[in-house]
Amino acid sequence: MRQKKKKAAYSLSDNLVAYLLLGPWILGFIGMWLIPAVISLYYSFTDFNLLNTPKIIGFTNYTRAFTQDDTFVQALKVTFSYVLVLVPLRLAFALFVAMLLNKKHKFLGLYRTLYYVPSIIGGSIAVSVVWKQIFGNKGVVMTLLSVFGIEQGMSFLGNPKTALSVIILMGVWQFGSSMLIFLSALKQIPHALYESAMVDGAKPHYIFLRITLPMLTPTIFFNLILQIINGFRVFTESYVITDGGPLDSTLSYVLYLYRRAFTFFDMGYSCALAWILVTIIAVFTVILFRTQKNWVYYESEGE
């Protein structure tokens, strides 16, 4: 009986310590995410401009977005184009670099650090400004092209056909976090599998397709979800480098949402736009989770 009481006391004390340690996160989650999210959902069904009293108008903001707002459609197209091009390129490049860094050679730690640096500073205002200068009218790229006799009538950022490509290129450059995750996963693949394949005379491309890639599918799945979410949330690059121009060719969804909220003070409509974005991300996430059983290999399932 005493042992049961001691176990109950230990269990209670352990739970109290756990909740005490979780307390700051729980308070932050409730105060900084849950409550604002509920308020935002309420405002999405209202006519509210920060000055007037919110007036409930039902689903008007949502129907307005899909039936009356051409800029909303343009922002959606730009963001989908950005995500569909950026995510595969970033993941492919991250995997390629991870495989290079998985080999033993001098200064390996230094190389890993240097390749990760862009992901740390890449989303900052300062780097976006530098990127804007590089691809601007008098930037490094235009200067080099003129040196080689390639004259351009306008900069890449001034051309609606190429401006989004510059922003995508900057996004691909920020591959460091995905690269480190891939690198960690590569080190978990049993070396015996590679040894067996080499003994059987398997060629490198066959080893990659039959061993490396299948073993990495859980990591690819994880990175894919993270990068899709981050891709839909792109803001800084579009805002600082081009401010959505030229001709709205780089107008990201979050930048348009920001304009509706803090330029036009159309807070109710911007909240509706935010929840539309949440729904889009949720749909992509659910689709990926539903289809993972068709292409993601978990080693535990084969046992």
Secondary structure, 3 states (H helix, E strand, C coil): CHHHHHHHHHHHHHHHHHHHHHHHHHHHHHHHHHHHHHHHHHHCCEECCCCCCCEECCCHHHHHHHHCCHHHHHHHHHHHHHHHHHHHHHHHHHHHHHHHHCCCCCCHHHHHHHHHHHHHHCCCHHHHHHHHHHCCCCCHHHHHHHHCCCCCCCCCCCCCCCHHHHHHHHHHHCCHHHHHHHHHHHHCCCHHHHHHHHHCCCCHHHHHHHHHHHHHHHHHHHHHHHHHHHHHCCCHHHHHHHCCCCCCCCCCHHHHHHHHHHCCCCHHHHHHHHHHHHHHHHHHHHHHHHHHHHCCCCHHHHC
